[in-house]
Amino acid sequence: MKYFYTVLTLSLILTSNAFAFDHSHKIFDELLTAHVKMASDKTSSSVDYKNFNKKKLNSYLSTVSALSKKDFDKFNDDQKLAFFINTYNAFTIKLILDNYPVDSIKDTGRRTFTNPLKNPWKMKFFKLFGDKTSLDEIEHEYTRGNDALNKDPRIHFAFNCAAVGCPALSNNAWVSNKLDKQFDQAAIGFLKDRSRNRFNLKNKTAELNNIFKWYGKDFSSAKYGSLKNFIVKYADALTDNSKEKALVSSGDFDISYTGYDWSLNQAK
């Protein structure tokens, strides 16, 4: 009988471990480190799609798709958020690889009855929690549509759409115990990129990437109160000298938008 219980206990432990999810996202982290090149100033990055390890990526994505909703519901909110960010970014990379070479993620869309405009973000090309899912569902339903997870608009600097205009794809996976630090680094890096965000002292205008135009209301959340307040908080990143910083810090500025570059964020 003692032997039976020992075997049963070991069996339960092995079964539990077999389905334990790796919250360090180690496999994806290794892929990003190997194939994503960050600019020296951390403002942008490029991806070596040509040599990307597809087999290893598919291995990571298989663990993502195998996760049951029941097990996912046991995650804390930060673990859920890190999971969705990494899942979105990893499946975006897969979408590019499955269609490579392409000039833009917009070239990857397929026309279907439910997606007549060939929108790649609306394509249900992978499974999550047992159902066919799209990138839009991860971003706008599972995260932005979830009050428990949609508390920090800096999440817009975490999701990467494989475009030059998008905030840099990090060369590390997002992890639950570092989210605030990673959000801060991503926001600063994005705002420091003068090809996408800058301050025009002559016109007293913050010239911002279109992400702020599309999702400006998200920055009016309780965390910041308004998009302008968010820019004031990150005045150091947006400005290049004391005069610009003083003006931004005072809140006495207008906001305009710089557009968006949909070219693929591929390594040259």
LOFIMAR-934052 format. One record per residue (C-alpha): y, x, z. Coordinates in steps of 0.25 Angstrom, whole numbers, plus 2048, in hexadecimal, padded with zeros to 3 digits. Layout:
<pts>
YXZ...
</pts>
This chain:
<pts>
80080080080980B8038078127F680A8047EF8178037F681B8117F281780F7E481F8027E482B8097EA82B8147E082A80A7D58368027D983E80F7DB83A8137CD83D8057C784A8057CE84E8137C984A80F7BB8548047BA85F80B7C286C80D7B987281A7B98818187BD8848267B98828227AB87C8317AA87783079C88482A79688C83479E88483F79788683978989583878B89684679188E84B78589584377A8A384077E8AE84A77D8BA8487868C884D7828CC85878B8D784F7918CD8437938D583A78A8CB83877F8BD83A77B8B483B76F8A583876D89B84076689483476088D83D75588584475F88483A76A87683977187282B76C86582C77386B82F78187582477F86B81A77C86381E78886F81B79187280E78A86480A78C86680B79B87280279986C7F77918607F779B8687F47A78667E67AB8717DD7B086A7DB7BD86B7EA7C08797EC7BA87E7E17C487A7EA7CF8847F57CB8917F67D289E7F37CA8A18017C78938047C28947F77B98A17FC7B389C80A7B188F8047AA8987FB7A18A180779D89681079A88E80579389A80278A89D81078688E81478488B80877B89880B77389381977088681376C88D80976289581575C88881E75B88081275588B81174A88F8207498968257418A281B7428B181D7428B381274D8AB8097578B17FE74F8A880274389B7FF74C89C7F074C8927E77468957D974188D7CE74788E7BF7488947C075689C7CD7528A27CA7458AD7D57468A37E07498AA7E37568A17EF75C8A57EA76A89F7DD7688927E17628867DF76C87F7EC7698787EF7768727E87828787E77908717DF79B8677DA7918717D47878777D977B8857DE77E8927E377889C7EE77C8A67E377D89D7DC78789D7E87908AC7EA7908B17DC7908A77D479789F7DD7A08AB7E57A58B97DF7A18B37D17A38AD7D57B18B77D37BC8AF7DC7C58AF7E87BB8BD7E57B48C67EB7BF8CB7F87B88D17F77AA8CF8067A98C18027A48C88017968C88117978B98117998B380978E8B38117818B380B7738B081876C8BE8187668C98237668D381976C8CA8157788CA81C7858C28297858B38277878B08307938A683B7928A083679F8998287A28A181F7AC89B81E7B989D8147C58A181E7CF8AC8247C78B28187BF8C08187C58C18277C28BC8257B48C581A7B18D18227B68CD82E7AD8CB8257A18D881E7A38E082B7A58D98327998DC8267908EA8257948EC8347928E88337838F583377B8EE82E76F8EB8217768F582078190382678391182378991D82278092982678993382377E92E81577D92A81478C91D80F78790E81178B90781277D8F980E7818EB80D77A8E77FF7758DD7FD7808E97FA7898ED7F077F8E07E977E8DC7E978D8EA7EA7948E77DE79C8DC7E57A38E67EF7A98ED7E37AF8E27E27B98E47E37C88E17F27C78EE7F57BF8F57E87BE8FA7EB7B08F87F57A49067FB7A79017FE7B68F58047B08FD80D7A79078117B38FB8157BB8F681E7B09048237AD8FF8327AE8F58307A38FE82979990A83279B90D84079791A84479F9218407AC92B8377A492082F79E91982E7AB9258297B292881E7A89198197A891881A7B79258117B891E8067B092A8067A792380779991D7FE78E90F7FE78890B7FF77A8FE8027738F980D76A8ED8077638DF80B7638D681575B8C980F7588C381D7528B68217578B782B7638AE83575D8AE84475F8B384B753
</pts>
